[in-house]
Amino acid sequence: KVLWAPWRMDYSLSQKKNQGCVFCQGLKEERDEENLILFRGKKAVVFMNRFPYNNGHLLIMPYRHIGELEALDSEEVADIHRLICLSLRALNNAFSPDGFNIGLNLGKTAGAGVLDHIHWHIVPRWEGDTNFMPVLAETKVMPEHLASTYQKLRQAFLEESQK
């Protein structure tokens, strides 16, 4: 059995080439769409996850390169909270999920993929989004291309941020 998933090669190769913080590199560039940056706040930013668990999987993080929750200042905490709420409204607007998983992984043992730049995950969930593929084949099927998801969410963020 073969499941064609060419985007996985990008992930595999990026693990070997990546030098420095992938988030900080993306923030320095003026290529938000290419870097999957959906919204820039005052002290924090919203990225799409390039290797999502579900369509619409977002990452919210401070601009500042820090890895400890207790190192955030009060302005960063407030902006991160504001962007989490904005993200929920944008995801509801664009995709109408039935629920969300929201959290962060602190440390390698806890599952953090990027150890030194703290970030929250928002994963939209739908009734029935777990089917036989992940259960039997240990494979998650992503029904929409990242570029399509980006365009829908970018528009939803623009609409929601102007309310």
C-alpha positions in Angstrom: 0.0 0.0 0.0 1.3 3.4 -1.0 0.0 6.8 0.0 1.4 9.6 -2.1 2.4 12.5 0.2 5.1 14.6 -1.6 5.0 17.4 1.0 6.6 15.0 3.5 9.9 15.2 1.6 9.9 19.0 2.3 9.6 18.3 6.0 12.3 15.6 5.9 14.8 17.8 4.1 14.0 20.9 6.2 15.0 19.0 9.3 18.5 18.6 7.8 18.9 22.1 6.4 17.3 24.2 9.1 19.7 26.5 10.8 18.4 29.0 13.2 14.8 29.6 14.2 12.4 28.8 11.4 9.9 31.3 12.9 12.4 34.1 13.3 13.6 33.6 9.7 10.1 33.8 8.4 9.4 36.9 10.4 12.4 38.8 9.0 11.3 38.3 5.4 8.7 40.2 3.6 7.1 37.1 2.2 4.1 36.4 4.5 2.2 34.2 2.1 5.2 32.0 1.3 6.0 31.8 5.0 2.4 31.1 5.9 2.1 34.2 8.1 -1.6 35.0 8.4 -1.6 37.9 10.8 0.9 40.2 12.5 -0.1 41.6 15.9 1.6 44.2 18.1 3.7 41.7 20.1 2.8 38.3 18.5 2.0 36.7 15.2 -0.2 33.9 13.7 1.4 31.3 11.4 -0.2 28.4 9.6 1.5 25.1 10.5 3.4 23.9 7.4 3.0 20.3 8.6 -0.6 20.4 10.1 -2.5 17.8 12.1 -5.7 19.2 10.4 -6.5 21.8 7.9 -6.4 25.2 9.6 -3.8 24.2 12.2 -2.4 27.5 13.4 0.6 28.6 15.5 0.5 31.7 17.7 3.8 33.0 19.1 5.6 36.2 20.3 7.9 38.0 17.9 10.6 37.8 20.5 12.7 34.6 20.4 12.1 33.0 23.8 11.4 29.5 24.9 10.0 29.9 28.4 6.4 30.7 29.3 7.5 32.7 32.3 9.8 34.9 30.2 6.8 36.5 28.4 6.0 40.1 29.4 2.4 41.2 30.1 2.0 42.9 26.7 3.1 39.7 24.9 0.7 37.6 27.0 -2.2 40.0 26.2 -1.4 40.0 22.5 -1.1 36.2 22.3 -4.5 35.9 24.0 -6.0 38.4 21.6 -4.6 36.5 18.6 -5.8 33.2 19.9 -9.3 34.6 20.2 -9.0 36.3 16.7 -7.8 32.9 15.3 -10.8 31.1 16.7 -13.2 33.7 15.1 -11.3 33.4 11.8 -11.3 29.6 11.8 -15.0 29.6 12.7 -15.7 32.1 9.9 -13.7 30.1 7.3 -14.3 26.5 8.2 -17.0 26.1 10.9 -15.2 23.5 13.0 -17.1 21.6 15.7 -14.3 22.3 18.3 -10.6 23.1 18.8 -7.6 21.7 20.5 -5.5 24.6 21.9 -2.2 24.1 23.7 1.6 24.4 23.8 4.4 21.9 24.3 7.2 23.0 26.5 10.4 21.0 26.1 11.4 18.1 23.9 9.9 15.5 26.1 6.6 17.3 25.9 6.6 17.2 22.1 8.0 20.6 21.3 9.3 20.6 17.7 10.8 24.1 18.0 12.3 24.2 21.5 13.5 27.8 21.8 10.6 29.8 20.3 7.4 29.3 22.4 4.2 28.8 20.4 0.6 27.8 20.9 -1.2 25.4 18.6 -4.8 25.7 17.6 -6.1 22.6 15.8 -9.7 22.8 14.4 -11.7 19.6 14.9 -14.8 18.3 13.2 -17.2 15.5 14.2 -15.9 12.4 12.5 -12.5 13.8 11.5 -10.9 10.6 12.9 -11.7 7.8 10.5 -10.1 4.5 9.5 -7.0 6.1 7.9 -5.3 7.3 11.1 -6.7 4.4 13.1 -5.8 1.5 10.8 -3.3 2.9 8.4 -1.6 5.4 10.8 -2.1 8.0 8.1 -3.8 11.4 8.3 -5.6 12.6 5.1 -5.4 16.3 4.5 -8.3 17.2 2.2 -7.2 20.7 1.2 -3.9 22.2 -0.1 -2.1 24.6 2.2 -2.3 27.4 -0.4 -6.1 27.1 -0.5 -6.4 27.0 3.3 -4.1 30.1 3.5 -6.3 32.1 1.1 -9.5 31.3 3.0 -7.9 32.1 6.4 -6.2 35.2 5.2 -9.5 36.6 4.1 -11.2 35.5 7.4 -8.4 37.2 9.4 -8.9 40.4 7.5 -12.6 40.4 8.1 -12.4 39.4 11.7 -9.7 41.9 12.6 -11.7 44.8 11.2 -14.7 44.1 13.5 
